[in-house]
Amino acid sequence: MTERITRQDVAHVADLARLSLTDDELDAFTVQLADILDHAADLDALDLADVSPTAHPLPLVNVFRDDVIGPTSDRDEVLAAAPSVEDSQFKVPPVLGEGL
Amino acid sequence: MSGSAPEIVPGWETVIGLEVHAELATVTKMFSGAPNRFGGEPNTNIDPVSLGLPGTLPVLNGRAVELAIRVGLALNCTVQRSVFARKNYFYPDMPKDFQISQFDLPINGEGWLELADGRRIGIERAHLEEDTGKSTHVGGGGRIHEAGHSLVDYNRAGVPLIEIVGRPDLRGTEDARAYVSELRSILVAIGASDGKMEEGSMRVDCNVSVRPVGQVELGTRCEVKNINSLRSLGRAIEYESRRQVDLLTAGERIEQQTRHWNEDEGRTHKLRSKEEAFDYRYFPEPDLMPVEPSEEWIAEIRAALPLLPRERRHRLAEAAGVETSATSLTVDRGLDDLAMATIHLGADAGRVLVHLENNLADGVGLLTAESFAALIALETGGDLTATQAKTVLASLVAEGGDPAAIASAKGFEAMDSGELEAIVDRIIAEHPDDWAALIAGDDKERKKKSGFFVGEAMKATRGQADGRAVNELLARRSAG
């Protein structure tokens, strides 16, 4: 069987998710994720030619709400929960770290 | 314009594909009842869903879906079953760390848009997604890549957007501007968006690549963001074309990247660093059901669409017997209904379009199809000169009324041809040297001198002479 997921794949996904993993964790998650992918691959053994792709487990479509204004949040209450505030806005560090 | 597109750098062709985001004109946001409203105090149009608070769930705004279908139909797209997806990335403008968008199953598939000159530009897709919050970069000179910190306002977070992805069918700045103008006219006409670029309710990302003229395969493209006006769009395309040609002629390669347009500096610069060569890990949004518009619903939405700018251009062109491109200004100004009605009353279509384009740029005021048609009848019947007609038209716009009555109140009487002849003969007699020069001169000189005599005739008649009749008289006299 080909390798379903490499240690590098796991490191890349962890990086995208802003997770910093130790070497031991990388090893452990590589094995666990491979097991999960193996489990999903069990489906390949079934003949699914007549089954249409499923987007959602519930058999519902077109669940809409009316375009009507509902309650809004109190700004002061919301901003009180923010780590840093300036001019009624959320103050955040620069993100696109280029040149920093 | 078709055939050979203008070259920004000689020998090189610029290939452009535009991605236009337009905010949909709903009352509330895409997935919650917070108001979709521009210009409020920061962080006032927010609720737990737009803030992405834990435990909140999105519920789709049916009106946003309807408007998206309108856009799809107006752009001749296939309206289809669609599924929402999570686009995962970490950026403070999207506090739940993903944006709900559509990925492999957009609500609108392939379509096209027709420019005023009749060319069709391909549309790849037009899908629904939610807008992000607005970040303002503070400190470090204000440039995004050297900002000291950022301030985030979530009023815009969750506003419904339609993202219209165009094919790389555009070839120059004029093409790009024409496409955006047409798209904006369509969105406004169908009530899907207010299309205000300056308020950011319509935003254009521009994919630019260059290739030597004659080369078939496309060059590597760069995506330019932060374009806030049609003027910036043209400038950014020109800058980016030159930058890419400079690199290629220096033997370097173009790196596919996202670049930021800086309006003040008139240049683009690289925005995202390489590790953020984005890997969005899209997956179906488990909290939303698929959208499957029924044939009946689509037909109902189609039936309620107004005439589109393209259809209005074709309609007027057919009625006036001109090319569609000759009708675009009148349609853009929304004066085509007046033009149609006036032509239907029997007015000369050419005069209708000339007056609409040249003399009614500031609006039509109290002008009606009836008074407009009556005025043009006086003009084409020889009772009013073009100059007099223009004066009466201004009066009809300002005060309305009957063109014949206005003309006579202003003392515009059709000049008896004998009377005009006498005046012209007198002027010729008074200016023998000019007349001799006219007779002896080459075409250019004759034209110049004819202009002089027409001017004198106008002076002598206080503008009541018909310039065309004077010219005919001069021609007859000089031939005889």
Interface residues (C-beta under 8 A of the other chain):
Chain A: H12 V13 D15 L16 R18 A55 H56 L58 L60 V61 N62 V63 F64 R65 D66 D67 V68 I69 G70 P71 T72 S73 R75 V78 L79 E86 D87 S88 Q89 F90 K91 V92 P93 P94 V95 L96 G97 E98 G99 L100
Chain B: T26 V27 T28 S32 G33 A34 P35 E41 P42 N43 T44 N45 I46 D47 P48 L51 V59 L60 N61 G62 R63 A64 V65 R81 V83 N88 F90 Y91 P92 L105 S135 T136 H137 V138 G140 I144 H145 E146 A147 G148 H149 S150 L151 V152 D153 Y154 K270 L271 R272 S273 E275 E276 D279 R281 P284 P286 L288 M289 P290 V291 E292 P293
